[in-house]
Amino acid sequence: MTPPQRRRRYPSEEAVEPVPKPAGEGIGKRPPERLYVVAGPDGERADLDLVTLIVARADPPPSATPEQTAMLRLTTAPLSVAELSAYLNLPFSVVTVLLTEMLAAGLVQARAPIVRQALPDRSLLEAVMHGLQRL
């Protein structure tokens, strides 16, 4: 038994060459920007960790870059820097540079994550749970 033959879209006798598009057409299909263009000059960076929570403090100004606008829209509720990096599909280093600029401008606020020691003791939570189960 032989496998089925694939049909060619264009027969070999009528090979069709792709027609080049004029400039300005297919703008949405242009190659992505280089990361150093997105991040700007590499200066001082804020002390941000992967789990640092970012919260927007203002609406995006008209002068904000598309990446900064996306960050401000995503951080209406607290998000970690790692989540922002994943949602925007940008490396952590680029996100920290952008966030440093936004922190200096007062557009976002960085908060430390909830420290594990600040949570109630597990034995206390178990005692409350057992007390509720007895009711």
N, C-alpha and C positions, 0 to 999 in steps of 0.2 A: 504494500500500500504506500503510495507516495503522498507527501504532504501537499496541501493546496498551494498553488502558485499565487504570489502577490501580484496585484495589478499595479503598474506604474501610473502615477498621476499624469506624467507627461511622457508620451512615447519617445523613444530614443531618436527617432527621425525628426521630431519637432521639439528639440530642446529649447526651452524658453529661458532666457536670461532675466534675472530680476531687474526691474527698471529702477534706477536710483531716484530717491525722493528729492524734491527741491528743498532748499534750506528753509527752515521754519515749519515744515510739515512733520508731524510725528514728534512733537515736542515732548509729549509724555513718555516717549521711548528713549530719551537721551540717557547716556550713562550716568551713574550716580556721582555725586560730588566727592572729591577726595576728603578724607577725614580732617586734614589740617585746614581745609577751607571751612568746614563746618565748625571746628573747634576754635579757630582763630589762633592768635599768637599764644604760645605756650608760656604762661607766666606762673604766678603763684597759684596754688590750688588750695581750696578749703580742706580741712581735715575731715573727709567723708569716708565712711565705711560702707561696705555692701549692705548692711542692715540699717543704716541711718535713714530715718523717716523724713520725707520731704512733703511739705504742705504749701499750697499756693496761698499767697497773701493778697494778691491783686489779679485783676484781669490782664490779659496780654496787651501790652502797649502796641501801637501801630509800628513802632520801630523794631519789634521783636522778630527774630529769625523764625522760620517755620518749625525748627526743632524746639526752640524755646516756647513757642505758642503751643505746640503739642504737649510739652512738659507741663505747662500751666493748666491746660485742660485736663490732663490725666491726674494731676495732684490736687483736685478739689477735695478728695479724701486722702489721708496719708498713704503714701506709697514708699517702699524702700528704693534705694538707689539701684539695687540689682533688678527690681521689677521694672523700673523706668528703662534701664538699659535693655532689658529683654523686649519690652513693649515697643520701643523705638528702633530696635535692631541696630543699636550703636554700641561700640565697646565701652567698657566701664571708664576708661581714661577720658574719652571724649565727653561722656555724660558728666564727669566730675569737673571738667573745664567749663562746660556750659552752666552747671549749677553754681560754680564759683562766681561767674559773672552775674547770675541771677540773685545770688545771696548778697553780693555787693550792692546791687540795685534795689534790694528790698522787695523783690518780687516773690520770693519763696522763703520759707523758714525751715531750718534743719533741726530735727529733734532726735535725741538719742532713743534707741529702742527701749522697750520695757525690760528692766533688769530682772533676771530670774530671781534674785534674792529679795526683790520687793514684793513678790507674790506671797500669798499666805502659805503657811506650812501645810504639807500634804496630810499630816495626821489630823490637823484641825478640819480640813475639808472632808476627810473620811468620817470624822466624828459627826459633823453636820449631816452628811449623807445618811449615815446609819440612824441618826435621830429622826430624820424625815421619813425613812423607811418604816420606822416603828409606828408612826402615826396612822 
